């Protein structure tokens, strides 16, 4: 990836992919992974604390993801 390495795994139920890395790289990975599934299949991306989320749609961009999941309360 351009900013970091991404580390991740599939959960035991096979319904969740957990991954860690730089926000831009994670957004790029999520969009590439989303492309594997049918467009009608809901696909949600959450931050680490499950406090913020975004549904990945065909028109979603990496910038959309980073903005939606960005912690705006940090100082």
BELCOR-V924210 format. One record per helix or strand of 2 or more residues. SS is the DSSP state (a for helix, b for strand). FROM is the first residue (numbers start at 1). LEN is the number of residues. If there is no record, write none. Layout:
# BELCOR-V924210
ss->{SS & SS}
from->{FROM & FROM}
len->{LEN & LEN}
This chain:
# BELCOR-V924210
ss->{b & b & a & b & b & a}
from->{7 & 17 & 23 & 44 & 53 & 62}
len->{4 & 4 & 12 & 3 & 3 & 8}
